[in-house]
Amino acid sequence: MSWQPVGALWARLPRELGDAVRPRIPAIARHCVEGVVSEIAECAEVFSDSEARAAAVELTRRGIERAIDRVGVPELLQNDLLADFRAQGRLAFHQGLSREAAQAAFRVTSRVLWRAIAAAGRQLQLSGDVLYGAAECLFGDVVEVTMALTDGYNAAQAESAGPAEQRARLFRLLTAGAGYTQADAGALAVAIGWRIPPRVTAVVFVSEPGAPAFPSGLLPSAVPADFVSDAPGALVACPKADLDGLRELPSGWSATVGVPVPADQAAESFRIARRASELARRGLITTVGPVLWCEEHLTTLLLLADEFLLDRLAGEALEPLSGLAPKQHDELSATLLTQVQTRGSAPEIARQLAVHPQTVRARLRRLAELFGERLDDPDQRLRIELALRAERLRPADV
Protein backbone atom coordinates (compact mmCIF):
# COMPACT_ATOMS: atom_id res chain seq x y z
CA MET A 1 0.00 0.00 0.00
CA SER A 2 1.53 3.32 -1.03
CA TRP A 3 1.72 6.29 1.31
CA GLN A 4 -1.06 8.86 1.00
CA PRO A 5 -1.42 12.33 2.53
CA VAL A 6 -3.61 12.44 5.63
CA GLY A 7 -6.14 14.71 3.91
CA ALA A 8 -6.66 12.12 1.17
CA LEU A 9 -7.36 9.44 3.79
CA TRP A 10 -10.03 11.59 5.47
CA ALA A 11 -11.61 12.20 2.05
CA ARG A 12 -12.06 8.44 1.54
CA LEU A 13 -14.27 8.09 4.63
CA PRO A 14 -18.06 8.08 4.04
CA ARG A 15 -19.67 11.48 4.51
CA GLU A 16 -22.39 9.96 6.67
CA LEU A 17 -19.74 9.25 9.33
CA GLY A 18 -18.91 12.92 9.56
CA ASP A 19 -22.61 13.82 9.67
CA ALA A 20 -23.11 11.41 12.58
CA VAL A 21 -20.17 12.76 14.59
CA ARG A 22 -20.75 16.48 14.02
CA PRO A 23 -23.69 16.95 16.49
CA ARG A 24 -21.63 15.23 19.19
CA ILE A 25 -18.59 17.51 18.84
CA PRO A 26 -19.36 19.82 21.84
CA ALA A 27 -19.69 16.80 24.13
CA ILE A 28 -16.58 15.16 22.63
CA ALA A 29 -14.60 18.37 23.24
CA ARG A 30 -15.63 18.40 26.91
CA HIS A 31 -14.66 14.74 27.29
CA CYS A 32 -11.30 15.46 25.63
CA VAL A 33 -10.46 18.25 28.07
CA GLU A 34 -11.63 16.14 31.01
CA GLY A 35 -9.32 13.35 29.85
CA VAL A 36 -6.40 15.74 29.46
CA VAL A 37 -6.94 17.22 32.92
CA SER A 38 -7.24 13.81 34.58
CA GLU A 39 -4.17 12.32 32.88
CA ILE A 40 -1.70 15.20 32.66
CA ALA A 41 -0.84 16.98 35.90
CA GLU A 42 0.54 20.10 34.19
CA CYS A 43 -2.72 20.57 32.29
CA ALA A 44 -4.79 20.05 35.42
CA GLU A 45 -2.96 23.00 36.99
CA VAL A 46 -3.26 25.26 33.93
CA PHE A 47 -6.96 24.48 33.38
CA SER A 48 -7.91 24.52 37.07
CA ASP A 49 -10.31 27.47 36.86
CA SER A 50 -13.58 27.36 34.92
CA GLU A 51 -12.65 30.14 32.50
CA ALA A 52 -9.42 28.45 31.39
CA ARG A 53 -11.16 25.11 31.06
CA ALA A 54 -13.99 26.64 29.00
CA ALA A 55 -11.41 28.21 26.67
CA ALA A 56 -9.69 24.82 26.31
CA VAL A 57 -13.01 23.16 25.45
CA GLU A 58 -13.75 25.80 22.80
CA LEU A 59 -10.28 25.44 21.28
CA THR A 60 -10.68 21.66 21.21
CA ARG A 61 -14.15 21.93 19.67
CA ARG A 62 -12.83 24.03 16.81
CA GLY A 63 -9.99 21.59 16.22
CA ILE A 64 -12.35 18.60 16.09
CA GLU A 65 -14.65 20.43 13.69
CA ARG A 66 -11.72 21.11 11.37
CA ALA A 67 -10.90 17.40 11.44
CA ILE A 68 -14.45 16.21 10.80
CA ASP A 69 -14.89 18.76 8.01
CA ARG A 70 -12.43 16.65 6.00
CA VAL A 71 -14.61 13.51 6.13
CA GLY A 72 -15.96 12.49 2.74
CA VAL A 73 -15.02 15.66 0.88
CA PRO A 74 -12.28 16.28 -1.70
CA GLU A 75 -8.86 16.61 -0.09
CA LEU A 76 -8.44 19.89 1.73
CA LEU A 77 -5.15 21.66 2.09
CA GLN A 78 -3.51 21.01 5.45
CA ASN A 79 -1.70 24.35 5.72
CA ASP A 80 -4.48 26.23 7.52
CA LEU A 81 -5.16 23.34 9.87
CA LEU A 82 -1.50 22.96 10.78
CA ALA A 83 -1.19 26.72 11.22
CA ASP A 84 -3.92 26.47 13.88
CA PHE A 85 -1.92 23.85 15.74
CA ARG A 86 1.30 25.84 15.47
CA ALA A 87 -0.64 28.64 17.14
CA GLN A 88 -1.74 26.17 19.82
CA GLY A 89 1.90 25.23 20.37
CA ARG A 90 2.71 28.90 20.95
CA LEU A 91 -0.24 29.18 23.32
CA ALA A 92 0.92 26.14 25.30
CA PHE A 93 4.33 27.74 25.84
CA HIS A 94 2.81 31.01 27.04
CA GLN A 95 0.47 29.07 29.35
CA GLY A 96 3.51 27.55 31.04
CA LEU A 97 3.05 24.01 29.75
CA SER A 98 6.03 21.91 28.79
CA ARG A 99 6.42 20.80 25.18
CA GLU A 100 5.86 17.20 26.25
CA ALA A 101 2.61 18.08 28.03
CA ALA A 102 1.26 19.84 24.94
CA GLN A 103 2.08 16.82 22.78
CA ALA A 104 0.56 14.42 25.32
CA ALA A 105 -2.62 16.50 25.46
CA PHE A 106 -3.17 16.09 21.74
CA ARG A 107 -2.61 12.32 21.98
CA VAL A 108 -5.25 12.10 24.71
CA THR A 109 -7.64 14.19 22.60
CA SER A 110 -7.10 11.92 19.59
CA ARG A 111 -7.85 8.84 21.67
CA VAL A 112 -11.12 10.31 22.97
CA LEU A 113 -12.10 11.42 19.48
CA TRP A 114 -11.38 7.95 18.10
CA ARG A 115 -13.73 6.38 20.62
CA ALA A 116 -16.52 8.76 19.55
CA ILE A 117 -15.90 8.11 15.84
CA ALA A 118 -15.83 4.36 16.43
CA ALA A 119 -19.10 4.51 18.38
CA ALA A 120 -20.76 6.50 15.60
CA GLY A 121 -19.43 4.08 12.99
CA ARG A 122 -20.82 1.07 14.84
CA GLN A 123 -24.24 2.73 15.12
CA LEU A 124 -24.16 3.28 11.35
CA GLN A 125 -23.06 -0.35 10.95
CA LEU A 126 -20.05 0.71 8.92
CA SER A 127 -17.54 -1.95 7.95
CA GLY A 128 -14.33 -2.68 9.80
CA ASP A 129 -12.36 -1.33 6.85
CA VAL A 130 -14.01 2.07 7.28
CA LEU A 131 -13.23 2.14 11.00
CA TYR A 132 -9.69 1.07 10.25
CA GLY A 133 -9.46 3.96 7.79
CA ALA A 134 -10.67 6.40 10.45
CA ALA A 135 -8.01 5.12 12.87
CA GLU A 136 -5.37 5.60 10.16
CA CYS A 137 -6.53 9.19 9.69
CA LEU A 138 -6.22 9.95 13.38
CA PHE A 139 -2.78 8.31 13.57
CA GLY A 140 -1.61 10.44 10.65
CA ASP A 141 -2.95 13.54 12.36
CA VAL A 142 -1.01 12.72 15.53
CA VAL A 143 2.24 12.68 13.58
CA GLU A 144 1.61 15.88 11.61
CA VAL A 145 -0.07 17.84 14.37
CA THR A 146 2.61 16.92 16.91
CA MET A 147 5.20 18.37 14.55
CA ALA A 148 3.13 21.55 14.11
CA LEU A 149 2.63 21.91 17.87
CA THR A 150 6.37 21.48 18.39
CA ASP A 151 7.22 24.05 15.73
CA GLY A 152 4.92 26.61 17.32
CA TYR A 153 6.15 25.84 20.82
CA ASN A 154 9.81 26.11 19.80
CA ALA A 155 9.23 29.38 17.97
CA ALA A 156 7.54 30.92 21.01
CA GLN A 157 10.31 29.67 23.27
CA ALA A 158 12.99 31.13 21.02
CA GLU A 159 11.22 34.47 20.82
CA SER A 160 10.82 34.70 24.59
CA ALA A 161 14.54 35.23 25.21
CA GLY A 162 16.74 38.16 24.27
CA PRO A 163 19.19 37.85 21.38
CA ALA A 164 22.19 37.03 23.61
CA GLU A 165 20.29 34.29 25.43
CA GLN A 166 18.96 32.90 22.14
CA ARG A 167 22.49 32.65 20.75
CA ALA A 168 23.74 31.02 23.95
CA ARG A 169 20.84 28.59 24.03
CA LEU A 170 21.46 27.48 20.44
CA PHE A 171 25.19 27.07 21.13
CA ARG A 172 24.50 24.88 24.17
CA LEU A 173 21.90 22.91 22.24
CA LEU A 174 24.19 22.09 19.31
CA THR A 175 27.30 21.38 21.38
CA ALA A 176 25.48 19.14 23.84
CA GLY A 177 25.30 16.35 21.25
CA ALA A 178 22.24 14.09 21.41
CA GLY A 179 18.96 15.18 22.92
CA TYR A 180 17.78 17.92 20.60
CA THR A 181 15.62 17.97 17.49
CA GLN A 182 16.04 19.81 14.21
CA ALA A 183 12.90 21.76 15.12
CA ASP A 184 14.50 22.93 18.39
CA ALA A 185 17.65 24.11 16.64
CA GLY A 186 15.83 25.52 13.63
CA ALA A 187 13.54 27.74 15.69
CA LEU A 188 16.45 29.25 17.60
CA ALA A 189 18.48 29.69 14.40
CA VAL A 190 15.62 31.62 12.81
CA ALA A 191 15.30 33.76 15.93
CA ILE A 192 18.95 34.88 15.78
CA GLY A 193 19.01 35.21 11.98
CA TRP A 194 21.47 32.35 11.45
CA ARG A 195 21.12 29.63 8.84
CA ILE A 196 22.54 26.34 10.15
CA PRO A 197 25.38 25.56 7.70
CA PRO A 198 26.38 22.09 6.48
CA ARG A 199 29.63 22.29 8.50
CA VAL A 200 30.53 24.16 11.67
CA THR A 201 33.61 24.74 13.78
CA ALA A 202 33.53 25.21 17.54
CA VAL A 203 35.65 27.81 19.32
CA VAL A 204 36.48 27.68 23.03
CA PHE A 205 37.38 30.87 24.88
CA VAL A 206 39.37 31.15 28.10
CA SER A 207 39.81 34.29 30.16
CA GLU A 208 42.34 34.85 32.91
CA PRO A 209 41.29 36.40 36.24
CA GLY A 210 40.94 40.14 35.83
CA ALA A 211 40.54 39.99 32.05
CA PRO A 212 38.14 42.54 30.55
CA ALA A 213 34.73 41.53 29.23
CA PHE A 214 34.72 39.86 25.83
CA PRO A 215 34.62 42.74 23.32
CA SER A 216 31.58 43.04 21.12
CA GLY A 217 32.24 42.98 17.42
CA LEU A 218 35.01 40.35 17.39
CA LEU A 219 32.54 37.72 16.19
CA PRO A 220 29.74 38.00 13.61
CA SER A 221 26.56 39.07 15.37
CA ALA A 222 24.41 36.16 14.15
CA VAL A 223 26.36 33.13 15.36
CA PRO A 224 25.60 30.85 18.30
CA ALA A 225 27.82 32.04 21.14
CA ASP A 226 27.76 31.54 24.90
CA PHE A 227 29.76 33.81 27.23
CA VAL A 228 27.68 33.10 30.33
CA SER A 229 28.39 29.44 31.16
CA ASP A 230 31.56 27.89 32.58
CA ALA A 231 32.62 26.84 29.06
CA PRO A 232 32.27 29.95 26.85
CA GLY A 233 32.43 29.37 23.14
CA ALA A 234 30.94 29.91 19.70
CA LEU A 235 30.08 28.05 16.50
CA VAL A 236 31.09 29.44 13.12
CA ALA A 237 30.67 28.32 9.52
CA CYS A 238 33.84 29.83 8.01
CA PRO A 239 36.61 29.91 10.62
CA LYS A 240 39.14 31.93 8.61
CA ALA A 241 36.60 34.66 7.80
CA ASP A 242 34.38 34.56 10.89
CA LEU A 243 37.30 34.50 13.33
CA ASP A 244 39.40 37.17 11.69
CA GLY A 245 38.52 39.53 14.53
CA LEU A 246 40.19 37.26 17.09
CA ARG A 247 43.49 38.86 16.18
CA GLU A 248 42.21 41.71 18.34
CA LEU A 249 41.58 39.56 21.42
CA PRO A 250 42.44 41.66 24.48
CA SER A 251 45.10 40.64 26.96
CA GLY A 252 43.92 37.87 29.25
CA TRP A 253 41.82 36.09 26.60
CA SER A 254 42.72 33.08 24.46
CA ALA A 255 40.77 31.07 21.89
CA THR A 256 41.04 27.48 20.73
CA VAL A 257 39.53 26.67 17.34
CA GLY A 258 38.24 23.11 16.88
CA VAL A 259 38.01 21.17 13.63
CA PRO A 260 35.29 21.59 10.96
CA VAL A 261 32.56 18.95 11.29
CA PRO A 262 29.02 18.34 9.99
CA ALA A 263 26.58 20.51 11.92
CA ASP A 264 25.06 17.54 13.74
CA GLN A 265 28.56 16.70 15.09
CA ALA A 266 29.21 20.14 16.59
CA ALA A 267 29.66 18.49 19.98
CA GLU A 268 32.76 16.69 18.65
CA SER A 269 34.40 19.90 17.46
CA PHE A 270 33.62 21.47 20.83
CA ARG A 271 35.07 18.47 22.70
CA ILE A 272 38.29 18.56 20.68
CA ALA A 273 38.67 22.31 21.19
CA ARG A 274 38.18 21.95 24.94
CA ARG A 275 40.75 19.16 25.07
CA ALA A 276 43.27 21.22 23.12
CA SER A 277 42.64 24.20 25.40
CA GLU A 278 43.31 22.03 28.44
CA LEU A 279 46.55 20.67 26.94
CA ALA A 280 47.68 24.21 26.11
CA ARG A 281 47.01 25.29 29.68
CA ARG A 282 49.24 22.43 30.87
CA GLY A 283 51.97 23.46 28.45
CA LEU A 284 51.65 20.35 26.28
CA ILE A 285 50.65 22.35 23.20
CA THR A 286 52.34 25.62 22.36
CA THR A 287 51.13 28.28 19.98
CA VAL A 288 52.11 31.76 18.92
CA GLY A 289 49.54 34.39 19.83
CA PRO A 290 46.18 34.08 21.57
CA VAL A 291 44.56 31.71 19.03
CA LEU A 292 45.26 27.97 18.93
CA TRP A 293 44.14 26.08 15.79
CA CYS A 294 43.49 22.39 16.46
CA GLU A 295 44.11 21.41 12.85
CA GLU A 296 47.76 22.38 13.32
CA HIS A 297 48.13 19.94 16.23
CA LEU A 298 46.16 16.86 15.18
CA THR A 299 49.04 14.45 15.86
CA THR A 300 49.51 15.77 19.38
CA LEU A 301 45.77 15.67 20.04
CA LEU A 302 45.61 12.09 18.82
CA LEU A 303 48.59 10.98 20.89
CA LEU A 304 47.25 12.63 24.04
CA ALA A 305 43.58 11.81 23.46
CA ASP A 306 43.53 9.18 26.20
CA GLU A 307 46.30 9.60 28.72
CA PHE A 308 45.29 6.55 30.74
CA LEU A 309 45.78 4.27 27.72
CA LEU A 310 48.92 6.17 26.83
CA ASP A 311 50.38 5.39 30.26
CA ARG A 312 49.56 1.72 29.75
CA LEU A 313 51.20 1.73 26.32
CA ALA A 314 54.33 3.51 27.57
CA GLY A 315 54.64 1.23 30.58
CA GLU A 316 54.68 -1.85 28.35
CA ALA A 317 56.53 -0.54 25.28
CA LEU A 318 59.29 1.30 27.16
CA GLU A 319 59.65 -1.08 30.09
CA PRO A 320 63.27 -2.01 29.11
CA LEU A 321 64.30 1.62 29.75
CA SER A 322 62.62 1.87 33.14
CA GLY A 323 65.64 0.99 35.30
CA LEU A 324 68.12 3.36 33.68
CA ALA A 325 69.59 6.51 35.16
CA PRO A 326 67.93 9.69 33.84
CA LYS A 327 70.86 10.73 31.62
CA GLN A 328 71.22 7.28 30.05
CA HIS A 329 67.44 7.03 29.66
CA ASP A 330 67.33 10.32 27.74
CA GLU A 331 70.28 9.37 25.48
CA LEU A 332 68.94 5.93 24.63
CA SER A 333 65.39 7.27 24.15
CA ALA A 334 66.58 9.85 21.64
CA THR A 335 68.62 7.24 19.76
CA LEU A 336 65.77 4.71 19.83
CA LEU A 337 63.21 7.20 18.52
CA THR A 338 65.48 8.18 15.63
CA GLN A 339 66.15 4.52 14.85
CA VAL A 340 62.50 3.43 14.73
CA GLN A 341 61.56 6.51 12.72
CA THR A 342 64.30 6.30 10.10
CA ARG A 343 65.62 2.73 10.21
CA GLY A 344 68.89 4.48 9.29
CA SER A 345 72.50 3.43 9.76
CA ALA A 346 74.67 4.52 12.67
CA PRO A 347 76.27 7.38 10.67
CA GLU A 348 72.81 8.65 9.58
CA ILE A 349 71.48 8.53 13.13
CA ALA A 350 74.64 10.21 14.38
CA ARG A 351 74.16 13.11 11.96
CA GLN A 352 70.60 13.66 13.16
CA LEU A 353 71.61 13.52 16.82
CA ALA A 354 74.86 15.48 16.30
CA VAL A 355 76.99 12.85 18.07
CA HIS A 356 79.87 10.61 16.99
CA PRO A 357 78.96 7.46 15.02
CA GLN A 358 80.87 5.30 17.54
CA THR A 359 78.66 6.69 20.29
CA VAL A 360 75.56 5.74 18.29
CA ARG A 361 76.92 2.22 17.66
CA ALA A 362 77.43 1.72 21.37
CA ARG A 363 73.90 2.93 22.09
CA LEU A 364 72.42 0.69 19.39
CA ARG A 365 74.18 -2.34 20.88
CA ARG A 366 72.77 -1.45 24.30
CA LEU A 367 69.27 -1.02 22.84
CA ALA A 368 69.54 -4.40 21.12
CA GLU A 369 70.39 -5.95 24.49
CA LEU A 370 67.44 -4.25 26.18
CA PHE A 371 64.73 -4.72 23.51
CA GLY A 372 65.93 -7.82 21.64
CA GLU A 373 63.61 -9.01 18.87
CA ARG A 374 61.07 -6.25 19.55
CA LEU A 375 63.06 -3.93 17.29
CA ASP A 376 62.55 -6.32 14.35
CA ASP A 377 58.74 -6.40 14.79
CA PRO A 378 56.90 -3.59 12.89
CA ASP A 379 54.00 -3.55 15.36
CA GLN A 380 56.36 -3.31 18.32
CA ARG A 381 58.34 -0.54 16.63
CA LEU A 382 55.10 1.42 16.10
CA ARG A 383 54.17 1.04 19.77
CA ILE A 384 57.64 2.14 20.82
CA GLU A 385 57.54 5.16 18.50
CA LEU A 386 54.12 6.28 19.78
CA ALA A 387 55.24 5.91 23.39
CA LEU A 388 58.48 7.84 22.77
CA ARG A 389 56.70 10.63 20.88
CA ALA A 390 54.16 10.98 23.68
CA GLU A 391 56.96 10.97 26.25
CA ARG A 392 58.54 13.94 24.49
CA LEU A 393 55.21 15.76 24.41
CA ARG A 394 54.49 15.02 28.05
CA PRO A 395 57.51 15.41 30.31
CA ALA A 396 57.42 13.45 33.54
CA ASP A 397 56.95 16.54 35.69
CA VAL A 398 53.85 17.79 33.77
C-alpha positions in Angstrom: 0.0 0.0 0.0 1.5 3.3 -1.0 1.7 6.3 1.3 -1.1 8.9 1.0 -1.4 12.3 2.5 -3.6 12.4 5.6 -6.1 14.7 3.9 -6.7 12.1 1.2 -7.4 9.4 3.8 -10.0 11.6 5.5 -11.6 12.2 2.0 -12.1 8.4 1.5 -14.3 8.1 4.6 -18.1 8.1 4.0 -19.7 11.5 4.5 -22.4 10.0 6.7 -19.7 9.2 9.3 -18.9 12.9 9.6 -22.6 13.8 9.7 -23.1 11.4 12.6 -20.2 12.8 14.6 -20.7 16.5 14.0 -23.7 16.9 16.5 -21.6 15.2 19.2 -18.6 17.5 18.8 -19.4 19.8 21.8 -19.7 16.8 24.1 -16.6 15.2 22.6 -14.6 18.4 23.2 -15.6 18.4 26.9 -14.7 14.7 27.3 -11.3 15.5 25.6 -10.5 18.3 28.1 -11.6 16.1 31.0 -9.3 13.4 29.9 -6.4 15.7 29.5 -6.9 17.2 32.9 -7.2 13.8 34.6 -4.2 12.3 32.9 -1.7 15.2 32.7 -0.8 17.0 35.9 0.5 20.1 34.2 -2.7 20.6 32.3 -4.8 20.1 35.4 -3.0 23.0 37.0 -3.3 25.3 33.9 -7.0 24.5 33.4 -7.9 24.5 37.1 -10.3 27.5 36.9 -13.6 27.4 34.9 -12.6 30.1 32.5 -9.4 28.4 31.4 -11.2 25.1 31.1 -14.0 26.6 29.0 -11.4 28.2 26.7 -9.7 24.8 26.3 -13.0 23.2 25.5 -13.8 25.8 22.8 -10.3 25.4 21.3 -10.7 21.7 21.2 -14.1 21.9 19.7 -12.8 24.0 16.8 -10.0 21.6 16.2 -12.4 18.6 16.1 -14.6 20.4 13.7 -11.7 21.1 11.4 -10.9 17.4 11.4 -14.4 16.2 10.8 -14.9 18.8 8.0 -12.4 16.6 6.0 -14.6 13.5 6.1 -16.0 12.5 2.7 -15.0 15.7 0.9 -12.3 16.3 -1.7 -8.9 16.6 -0.1 -8.4 19.9 1.7 -5.1 21.7 2.1 -3.5 21.0 5.5 -1.7 24.4 5.7 -4.5 26.2 7.5 -5.2 23.3 9.9 -1.5 23.0 10.8 -1.2 26.7 11.2 -3.9 26.5 13.9 -1.9 23.8 15.7 1.3 25.8 15.5 -0.6 28.6 17.1 -1.7 26.2 19.8 1.9 25.2 20.4 2.7 28.9 20.9 -0.2 29.2 23.3 0.9 26.1 25.3 4.3 27.7 25.8 2.8 31.0 27.0 0.5 29.1 29.4 3.5 27.6 31.0 3.0 24.0 29.7 6.0 21.9 28.8 6.4 20.8 25.2 5.9 17.2 26.2 2.6 18.1 28.0 1.3 19.8 24.9 2.1 16.8 22.8 0.6 14.4 25.3 -2.6 16.5 25.5 -3.2 16.1 21.7 -2.6 12.3 22.0 -5.3 12.1 24.7 -7.6 14.2 22.6 -7.1 11.9 19.6 -7.8 8.8 21.7 -11.1 10.3 23.0 -12.1 11.4 19.5 -11.4 7.9 18.1 -13.7 6.4 20.6 -16.5 8.8 19.6 -15.9 8.1 15.8 -15.8 4.4 16.4 -19.1 4.5 18.4 -20.8 6.5 15.6 -19.4 4.1 13.0 -20.8 1.1 14.8 -24.2 2.7 15.1 -24.2 3.3 11.4 -23.1 -0.3 11.0 -20.1 0.7 8.9 -17.5 -1.9 7.9 -14.3 -2.7 9.8 -12.4 -1.3 6.9 -14.0 2.1 7.3 -13.2 2.1 11.0 -9.7 1.1 10.2 -9.5 4.0 7.8 -10.7 6.4 10.5 -8.0 5.1 12.9 -5.4 5.6 10.2 -6.5 9.2 9.7 -6.2 10.0 13.4 -2.8 8.3 13.6 -1.6 10.4 10.7 -2.9 13.5 12.4 -1.0 12.7 15.5 2.2 12.7 13.6 1.6 15.9 11.6 -0.1 17.8 14.4 2.6 16.9 16.9 5.2 18.4 14.5 3.1 21.5 14.1 2.6 21.9 17.9 6.4 21.5 18.4 7.2 24.1 15.7 4.9 26.6 17.3 6.2 25.8 20.8 9.8 26.1 19.8 9.2 29.4 18.0 7.5 30.9 21.0 10.3 29.7 23.3 13.0 31.1 21.0 11.2 34.5 20.8 10.8 34.7 24.6 14.5 35.2 25.2 16.7 38.2 24.3 19.2 37.9 21.4 22.2 37.0 23.6 20.3 34.3 25.4 19.0 32.9 22.1 22.5 32.7 20.8 23.7 31.0 23.9 20.8 28.6 24.0 21.5 27.5 20.4 25.2 27.1 21.1 24.5 24.9 24.2 21.9 22.9 22.2 24.2 22.1 19.3 27.3 21.4 21.4 25.5 19.1 23.8 25.3 16.4 21.3 22.2 14.1 21.4 19.0 15.2 22.9 17.8 17.9 20.6 15.6 18.0 17.5 16.0 19.8 14.2 12.9 21.8 15.1 14.5 22.9 18.4 17.7 24.1 16.6 15.8 25.5 13.6 13.5 27.7 15.7 16.5 29.3 17.6 18.5 29.7 14.4 15.6 31.6 12.8 15.3 33.8 15.9 18.9 34.9 15.8 19.0 35.2 12.0 21.5 32.4 11.5 21.1 29.6 8.8 22.5 26.3 10.1 25.4 25.6 7.7 26.4 22.1 6.5 29.6 22.3 8.5 30.5 24.2 11.7 33.6 24.7 13.8 33.5 25.2 17.5 35.7 27.8 19.3 36.5 27.7 23.0 37.4 30.9 24.9 39.4 31.1 28.1 39.8 34.3 30.2 42.3 34.9 32.9 41.3 36.4 36.2 40.9 40.1 35.8 40.5 40.0 32.1 38.1 42.5 30.5 34.7 41.5 29.2 34.7 39.9 25.8 34.6 42.7 23.3 31.6 43.0 21.1 32.2 43.0 17.4 35.0 40.4 17.4 32.5 37.7 16.2 29.7 38.0 13.6 26.6 39.1 15.4 24.4 36.2 14.2 26.4 33.1 15.4 25.6 30.8 18.3 27.8 32.0 21.1 27.8 31.5 24.9 29.8 33.8 27.2 27.7 33.1 30.3 28.4 29.4 31.2 31.6 27.9 32.6 32.6 26.8 29.1 32.3 30.0 26.9 32.4 29.4 23.1 30.9 29.9 19.7 30.1 28.1 16.5 31.1 29.4 13.1 30.7 28.3 9.5 33.8 29.8 8.0 36.6 29.9 10.6 39.1 31.9 8.6 36.6 34.7 7.8 34.4 34.6 10.9 37.3 34.5 13.3 39.4 37.2 11.7 38.5 39.5 14.5 40.2 37.3 17.1 43.5 38.9 16.2 42.2 41.7 18.3 41.6 39.6 21.4 42.4 41.7 24.5 45.1 40.6 27.0 43.9 37.9 29.3 41.8 36.1 26.6 42.7 33.1 24.5 40.8 31.1 21.9 41.0 27.5 20.7 39.5 26.7 17.3 38.2 23.1 16.9 38.0 21.2 13.6 35.3 21.6 11.0 32.6 18.9 11.3 29.0 18.3 10.0 26.6 20.5 11.9 25.1 17.5 13.7 28.6 16.7 15.1 29.2 20.1 16.6 29.7 18.5 20.0 32.8 16.7 18.6 34.4 19.9 17.5 33.6 21.5 20.8 35.1 18.5 22.7 38.3 18.6 20.7 38.7 22.3 21.2 38.2 22.0 24.9 40.8 19.2 25.1 43.3 21.2 23.1 42.6 24.2 25.4 43.3 22.0 28.4 46.5 20.7 26.9 47.7 24.2 26.1 47.0 25.3 29.7 49.2 22.4 30.9 52.0 23.5 28.5 51.6 20.4 26.3 50.6 22.4 23.2 52.3 25.6 22.4 51.1 28.3 20.0 52.1 31.8 18.9 49.5 34.4 19.8 46.2 34.1 21.6 44.6 31.7 19.0 45.3 28.0 18.9 44.1 26.1 15.8 43.5 22.4 16.5 44.1 21.4 12.8 47.8 22.4 13.3 48.1 19.9 16.2 46.2 16.9 15.2 49.0 14.5 15.9 49.5 15.8 19.4 45.8 15.7 20.0 45.6 12.1 18.8 48.6 11.0 20.9 47.2 12.6 24.0 43.6 11.8 23.5 43.5 9.2 26.2 46.3 9.6 28.7 45.3 6.5 30.7 45.8 4.3 27.7 48.9 6.2 26.8 50.4 5.4 30.3 49.6 1.7 29.8 51.2 1.7 26.3 54.3 3.5 27.6 54.6 1.2 30.6 54.7 -1.9 28.4 56.5 -0.5 25.3 59.3 1.3 27.2 59.6 -1.1 30.1 63.3 -2.0 29.1 64.3 1.6 29.7 62.6 1.9 33.1 65.6 1.0 35.3 68.1 3.4 33.7 69.6 6.5 35.2 67.9 9.7 33.8 70.9 10.7 31.6 71.2 7.3 30.0 67.4 7.0 29.7 67.3 10.3 27.7 70.3 9.4 25.5 68.9 5.9 24.6 65.4 7.3 24.2 66.6 9.8 21.6 68.6 7.2 19.8 65.8 4.7 19.8 63.2 7.2 18.5 65.5 8.2 15.6 66.1 4.5 14.9 62.5 3.4 14.7 61.6 6.5 12.7 64.3 6.3 10.1 65.6 2.7 10.2 68.9 4.5 9.3 72.5 3.4 9.8 74.7 4.5 12.7 76.3 7.4 10.7 72.8 8.6 9.6 71.5 8.5 13.1 74.6 10.2 14.4 74.2 13.1 12.0 70.6 13.7 13.2 71.6 13.5 16.8 74.9 15.5 16.3 77.0 12.9 18.1 79.9 10.6 17.0 79.0 7.5 15.0 80.9 5.3 17.5 78.7 6.7 20.3 75.6 5.7 18.3 76.9 2.2 17.7 77.4 1.7 21.4 73.9 2.9 22.1 72.4 0.7 19.4 74.2 -2.3 20.9 72.8 -1.5 24.3 69.3 -1.0 22.8 69.5 -4.4 21.1 70.4 -6.0 24.5 67.4 -4.2 26.2 64.7 -4.7 23.5 65.9 -7.8 21.6 63.6 -9.0 18.9 61.1 -6.2 19.5 63.1 -3.9 17.3 62.5 -6.3 14.3 58.7 -6.4 14.8 56.9 -3.6 12.9 54.0 -3.6 15.4 56.4 -3.3 18.3 58.3 -0.5 16.6 55.1 1.4 16.1 54.2 1.0 19.8 57.6 2.1 20.8 57.5 5.2 18.5 54.1 6.3 19.8 55.2 5.9 23.4 58.5 7.8 22.8 56.7 10.6 20.9 54.2 11.0 23.7 57.0 11.0 26.2 58.5 13.9 24.5 55.2 15.8 24.4 54.5 15.0 28.0 57.5 15.4 30.3 57.4 13.5 33.5 56.9 16.5 35.7 53.8 17.8 33.8 
